Amino acid sequence: MKIRFRFPLLLLLCAGGTLQAQSWLLGTFSKHDRANPVLTPRATTTFDCPVRGETVRWEEKDVFNPAAVVRNGKIYLLYRAEDLVGKYQGTSRIGLATSTDGLRFERMPRPVFYPENDAFKKYEWEGGVEDPRVVEAEDGTYVMTYSSYDGDKARLCVATSRDLLTWKKYGRAFNNFIRGGGEDLWSKSGSIVCRRVGSRLVATRINGKYWMYWGDQPQLYVAVSDDLINWYPFTRPDRSLKAVAEVRADQFDNRLLEPGPPALLTPRGIVLIYNSMYNAQTGQVNLPEGTYAAGQFLFSAEEPDRLLDRSKGYFMKPDKPYEITGQVNNVTFLEALVPYKGRWWLYYGTADSKIAVASAPLKK
């Protein structure tokens, strides 16, 4: 059956709690309601887990929070998937699916990235590997940031690949970050600044460094790197982490901020799509408690730690049944953005259970 584009709901609005016109915003994104969700859990695919020593249905519980790249004329979606076994009734692994239209995907039967009996098991088991974001280096190497979770602490980690199938792990992104004796930071959600080169999003240097926004706190942080592997957070003179953005007390983003897809260098500055969590007790927006809605930041292209502007309101919120009800209710969590066939394709997790997509025309 041919799937037609249909956009009954524009997500860029101008009422209370939603966006007013800001010309630097990436676009007017519309959900593909007739195709969504584009990926759902599957109980028929199995995987011989090298750590557990048994076969698991690795994507039986949930699929969500994907990364995406365009390669060989296709969209490649790297997505988080959970099984239903173990201490946490769900270890996360990363699967791979491809599409030629952005809507219908063919999946690989096994995950391409997962906990193993290696030096990184102590960080990854048995919570797993979560929430990937992927950009390209200048030489075509894919660089993935992801969260490892041992059941106690999340740690932002880095891996690389030439083909999206075989990955080399490097461990913690902040492994060499020493702030008065060294520490093991809780850290998540690394969004590397990149530029669009055709259908590729390529990591780009600014002032001689690569830049990455990160965190899942009331503050948003930034880090720099010389090699895309070893990262160093910005700190203040007292060695505390330097915040580059903070929550707004009465808005949709009043509880926490978390980077979305890779940040994009544009003629107006660096645009970062971000996810936020809402506290209904203190906010003045008509959203349910705990809602994850999305906004956009604009940072300076010359000083990426300087915030220039932010969206007046959210541009995406949960309003579909599969976004409202799931493992975690009222969640649209944006993580993947690719330019493909004249449109921006924005993939997101719904209620920590499924994957959906919205798109917008590419600006000329």
C-alpha positions, 0 to 999 in steps of 0.5 A: 500500500502506498503511504501518502503524506498527510499533515493534519496537525501543524506543530508550530503554533502561536497560542499560549505555551506554543511557538511564536514566529522566530525566523531562526527555528528549523521549520514547521514540523508535522507528524506523519499520523497515518504512518506513525508509529513507524517502529514498534516492539517485536517479540519474534526477534531473538539474540544470544546475549553474550553476558547473560549467556542465554537467548533473549527477545531483545526488542520485545518490551519497547523500542524508542529514542533513536539516532539517524543518518543518511547513507547510500541513499537510505535513512539508517535508524539506530534505535534503543530496544529493551527485552523483558528479563533480568534485574530491571526487566529490560536491558537496553541494546541498539538495533538498526533499521533502514528506510527509503521513504522515511516511513517504512523500515526494514530491521536487522534481526540482531542488535548492532551495539550491546553490552559484552564481556569487555572492559566496558561491561562494568558501565553497561550491565545490566541496564544496557546501552541507551539513547544514541546520537550519531554524527559523521567525522570529516573522514566519514567515520560515524561517531556515536554518543550514548548512555551506559547504565549499570543500574546505578549511574548513567555515563555518557560514552563514545563509540565509532564505526565505519559502517554502522554495523561494527563499533569500537567502544571508547568508554566514558566521554569524560574519562580524562576530565579531572576536576580536583582529583577526578570524578565519575560524573552522572552524564547523559545525552551528548549532542555534537555540533555539526553542519549539514553537507548534503544529506550528511551531518558532519561534526564541525570545529569552532575556534579549533574545537569540537563542541557538544551540549549535554546533560539531563538536569535543570541546567544544560552543559557544554563540553569541547574535544580535539578528537570527538572521543575525549571530552572536557566540560566547561567549568567555572573558576570554582570548578563547578560545571558551567550552565549554558541554559537553565529551566524557566520557572513558569514554562513547559521546560521548568523541570529539566533540559536534555539535548535532542538530535545533533546540534546544527550550525546554521547561518543564524547560529547553532540550533539545538532541539531540546527535550524538557520535562514539565512540573505542573505544580509550578508551571503555568502551561496546560500540560500534564505533570511530567510531560516531555515536550520539545523546544529549540535553542539558538547559540552563538556560532562564534561562542557556542557557550553563549545562548542567543535565543530560545523558542517561546514555547514548545513545538512538539508535545504528546497528543497521540494515544501512543505518545500519551500512554506507555512505559512512561506516559506523556513523552515525546523525546526527540533524538534524530534529525536528518535531511532527506529528499527535500525534508528534515526528518525528525524521529522521536520516542513515544512514551518510552515505548515506540518510535514516530516521525515528523518532518518539515521542508528544508529551508532554501 
